[in-house]
Amino acid sequence: MMGGDTSLGSQGLFSAEGAVRDFGEGLRMLQLFANVCLVETGEGVVVFDVGLPIDGHRIVGELRSFTHAPVRYIVYGHGHADHAFGTRALLEDAEERGHPRPVIVAHENLPARFDRYRRMLPYNEHINRIQFAIPEGIPAFPWDYIYPDEVFRDALTLSLGGLTFELRHARGETDDHVWMWVPERRALCTSDFWVWSCPNVGNPFKVQRYALEWAQALEEMAGLGPELMLPGHGSAMRGGADIAEALDTVARALRHLDEQVVDMLNRGMWQEEILTSYDWPQEFADSPYLAPIYGHPHFVVQALLRQYHGWYDGNPSHVFPSGRGKIAEQVLDLAGGSRRILERARSLAGDGDPQLALHLVDFVLDAGAEPRREALELKAELLEALAAAEASFIARNIFLGGVRETRKELE
């Protein structure tokens, strides 16, 4: 029996359970949308990851339910909204209690990330609203940026109350990603290097992510022989053998995809061929550590292509392409009109290929042809069918976002 919950669906991965898991020896994890690690020592508390802005007061309340000791360090596992924005409540708590201000520690790339977020707040609001299906009227991205007091490049060691906190940097989900090792407790705090899903490399909305370096970080973690792993999302895992197996499996899967993409590029293959021919062994498809409920192997391959390759797809027709509307007009003319296209799309959908059917419907919509309403209704139906069959949280929300936009146009 493995030490974590291996039946996690997308709801389990991101469930806001709100319970504090006490692992003894001063180690606790507050399981929220993103987990918060609390390490109590004789000289104060280290908090690793601080959740969303709405989590701050909850973190303080849970912390003060078992200790009145000062928070000495706050460590940002990385600069994403659900890991580095619950800080203010902890600072206010310290001030109210007359404690020294906690020292905030992060990787040296994190301040530039915050700068970019501030510059591109409307864009990040827009993509987060799609990715997480956040309704209009509810903020979709944080605006309260509390920068670190101390940054480091490769590694930093903190000592407090007889415990050692080894902070190590590796590029993974972000270029400012940090994980923490507490050797005296043989405990890992991984942030999003571990989330009970296929790693979120190649997120369709976000900047470059790093599959090979992610694998190397997991291998380094496994080499330490941890007995407790506190992840960025989902349940903790206990037991050295189980943790080693889990870390090794995901690292091998990422290396497998990386090696395939590099090999296929070296053999002169282009993006479309790589994306439709990469191999995902059954061992990985069946693994509870690699369920495609958030990340997806297809997304990982996309990220690797973006990392190792330019945008040219091998077809010189696409260097300066005509607009989709112009192409669609020609296709409709050759096909004998939009109704014939829509009939074929319905036939394809009935044969179990809603994805191919969608491409045909888009010819009608891109050309601005009639019957437009009929085409929109069919597109919404096809997207709903894809969403119903999709395991990936991100892909499903993209499909459902498309349904909402299509229905809005119909209205």
N, C-alpha and C positions, 0 to 999 in steps of 0.2 A: 504494500500500500504506500503510495507516494505521499510526501508530506504536504503537498498543496492540493487545492481543489482542482481536479482535472476535468470537471464537468462544466467548466465555465463557458457560458455563451457570452454574447456581447453585453448582455445585461449584467452577468456576473463579473465580467472584467471591470466594468465601470460602476458597480453598485456602490451607492453611498451608504454603506452599512453603519458607519459612525461608531463602531465598537473599538475600544482599545484592547489590543492583544498583548497580554503580559507574558513575556518569555523568560522571566526571572533574571537575576543578576543586573537589574536596572535597565533591561532592554524592553522597549514597548513599541508598538506600531499602531497608529490611529488609522484605520482603514476607511477612507473617504473616497471621493471620486478618484483622487490620487492619494497615495499613502504618505503618511508623515511618520518619520522614525524619531523616537524620543529615547535618548540614552542618558540615564541618570548616573552621576558620579558623586563622590564625596565633596566635590568642590563646585558643583553646579551641573547644568543640563546642556547637552548638545542636541540641537534639533536639525535633522537632515531632511530637506524638502519641507515647504510650508504651505502647499496647497493653493487653492484659488483665493481671491480676495474675500469671498463669502465664508471661507473656512477659518479665518484668523481667530475670531472670538471663540469658535468651537474648539480650536486647538488649545487656546489659553484655558478654557474651562476644563477640558480633559486633563491638561497638564497640572492644573492646580488642584485637581481631585486627589492627586497622590503625592505632590511635593510643593513646598513653598520656596524651594531653592532657586537661585537666579539662573536664567538662561545665559550661558556664557558665550556660546557660539551658535550661529545659524548658518547652515551650509546649503547653498543652492545646488541641487543635483544637476540642473540645467535651467535655462531661462524661459521655458515654456510657461504659459499662463497658469497651468494647474500645478506648478511646482515651485514658483518663486514669487507669489503675489499675496500670500497671507501674512506677510511680515509685519505690517503696521500694528496689528493688535498685540503682537509680542513685544514690540518696542514700547507701546503705550502701557502694557502691563509692567514692564521693567521700571518705567518712569513713575508710575503710581506707587510701586512698592519701594522706591528708593534704591533699586538695584542698579548696578552699572549697565550701561547700554550694551546689549549683546553685540559681539563682533560678527559681521556678516562676511562670509567667505565664499568665493566663487572662482571659476576659471577666468583667465584674462580675456577671453573672447566674449564673456557675457555682457559687459557694458556696451560693446558695439551692437550686440543683439537688441538690447533695450533701446539704443539710439535708433536703430532701424524700425523697431516697432512703433516708436513715437512718430517717426516720419511717415509711416505707412499705416496709420491706425485705421482709416476707412477701408483700405484693402483687406487688412487682417480681420476686421469686423465682417466684411462680406464673405470671405472664404470660410471663416469659422462658423458663420450662420448656416452655411451649406453643410459643412462637414459634420457638425454636431446637431443639425436640425433644430437650431435655436429660433424660436418665434420672434417676429418683429416686435419691437418695444422692450425686449430684454437685452441688456448689453451683452455683446458677443466677444468682447475683448477687453482686458484690463487697461486702465489708464494710470494707475498709481504705481509709479516705478521707484523702488527703493534700491539704489545701487549698492554693490558690495563695498565694504571697508578695506578688504584685503583680497588680492587676486594672486594666482599662481599659474605657472605654465605647465609643467609636467607632473609634479607631485609636491605635496605639502604634508607635513606631519604636525599634528596638534597633540598636546598632552594635557590631561585634566583629571584630577582625582585618581591618579594611579592607572588611568587607561590611556591607550594610544589610539589616535584617530588618523589613519593613513588615507589621505585624499589623493586619488589618482585620476588623471585626465586621459580620455580616449575619445576620438571622434566616433560617434554612433548615430543616435537620432539627431543630434546637433553637433556643432563644432565646439561647443562649450560644455560637453557632458562630463560629469564627475561621478565616480563611485567611491564608497568609503569602506574601509576594512578596519575592524576593531580586533586586533590579534588576541588580546587577552580573553575575549569572549568568542573568538572564532566566528564572528558575525559579519555578514556583508549587507550593506545598504546599496542597492543597485541603481536607484532611480529607474529610468525607463530602459536601461539595458535589459531588464527582465519585466515582461508585462503579461505572461501567460497567453501569448499570441505569436503568430509569425511576426518577427520584428518589423517595426513600422519604418522600414526603409522604402523610399520611393513614394511617400505620401503624394497624391496627385496635386495637392495645392501648395506644397511647401518647398523650401529651398533644398539644396543638395544634402543627402544623407549618405552614410558610409558603411557599406556592408562588410568589407574586409576588415576594417579597423574595429568594427563591432565584434566580429568573430575573435579577433586577437584579444580584445578586452575580456570576453567571456572565458577564453583559454587561460588568461592570466588569473582571473578570479578562481577558476577551478584548481589551478596550481597551488593556491593557498590552503586548500583543504577546509573550506568553510563547513560549519555544522548548522548554521542558521542563515537563511537568505531572506531579506526583507525587500520585496520588489517595489517597483514604482506603482503598479496597479495589481489588484488581485491578492490572493492569499499568500502568506508566508510559507516557506518550505524548510523543514528540519531534516537532518540526517545527511551525513557526509556523502554516502554512496548515492542517494537520490539526487542531491544537489550536483554532484560531479556528473552524473548521467545527463541531467537536464542541461547543464551548461555545455557539455560536450556535444550533445545532439544539435542544439541550435547553432553552435559554432561550425559544426561540420556542414550543416545545411547552407549556411551563408557562404562558406568556402566553396561548396559545390556549385552554387549559382555563379559566384565570382569567377571560378575557373572556367565554367562553360562559356560565359560571355566573352572572356578574354580569348579563349581558344577560337570561338566562332568569328570574332572580329579579326583575329590573326589569319583566319582562313578566307577572309574577304567577304564575309556575310554581312548583310545590311540589317537595319533594325527590325523591319517587319518579319523577315525570315527568322531572326533570333527570337522574337517575341512569340512566334507561333511554333517553334520547334525545341525550345529548351526543355530539359528533362527535370521532373520533380518526383524522385523515387517514392515508392509506396511507403517506405519506412518513415519518411518525413510527412507524407500526406496523412498518415495514421497517428502521428505523434501528438499527444495532448499539449506538448510544449510549442507546437507550430501551427495550431489551429488558425485558419485564415479569417478570424473573426474581427481583426482590426487591420494589421498588416496582411500582405498577400504576396506569394512568390512572384506573381506577375509585376507587382509594384517594385519588388526588389530588382528584377531584371531591368525595368525602366530606369531605376536609379543608377544601376551600373552602366547602362548605355549612356546616360547623361554625364556620368563621371568620366568615362573613357573615350567618348566619341562626340563629334559635332552633330549639327542638326541635319546635315545632308543625308537623304535616305537612299541614295544610289540611283535615283531616277532623275535624269536631267530635266524632265518635264516639270519637276517640282521646284526648280531653283527660283523662278519668278512665275509662280502659278497664276492662272486666271482666277477670278473670284468664284466662289462656290455657286453663286446665283447664275452666273453665265454658263458654267458647266451644266448646272441642273436644267437650264432652259433647253440646251442641246439634247440632253438625255431624254427629256419629256417629249421633244419633237420626234426623236428617233423611235421612241417606244410607242408612239401613237397617242400620247396624251396622259394626263395625270390619273385618270380613272383606271387605266390599264396598270399603271404603276401601283396604285393602291390595291387593286385586285390581287396582284402578285404578292404584295406585302402581306395581305391577309392569308394567302395560301401558304406562305413561308411560316407565318406565325402558327397556323393550324398544323403545320408539319413539325412544330417544335423548335423553330429558329427565330425567336423574336428579335435577336440582335441583328441578323441580316435584314429582317423586315424593317427595322428602324432605319437602316441606311437608305432603303428605297423611299420610305415616307419623307425623309429629309430632302430628297430631290424635289418633291412636290412643294415642301415648305420653303426651301432655299430659292426656288424659282418664283415664289409668290403666286403660285397657280391656284386655281379653283379646282375642286371644292376644298378650300383651305380649312374650313371648320371640320369637315370630315377627316382630313389629314391630322389635324390637331387632336381630335378625339382618339384616333387610332394610335397616335404617338403616346398619348397618356396611358392608354391600355397596355401598350407594349412595355413602357417603362415600369408600370405597376407589376407586370408579369416578371420582369427582370429583378425588381426589388424583392418580390416574394420568394424568389429562388436564391437570392444572394446571401452568403454567410458573412461577408465583409461588412462591418459597421460603416466604413467610409464609403465603399461602393454603393451600398444600399441607400445611404443618405443622399448620394449624388443622384441616383435614379429617382428617389422620392422628391428631391428638390426640383428635378426636371418635371415631374408630374405637377407639382404646385405651380411652376412657371407656365406650363402648358394650360392648366386649368384657368389660371389668371388671364391668359390671353383669350381663352374661350369666353370668359365672362365679360 
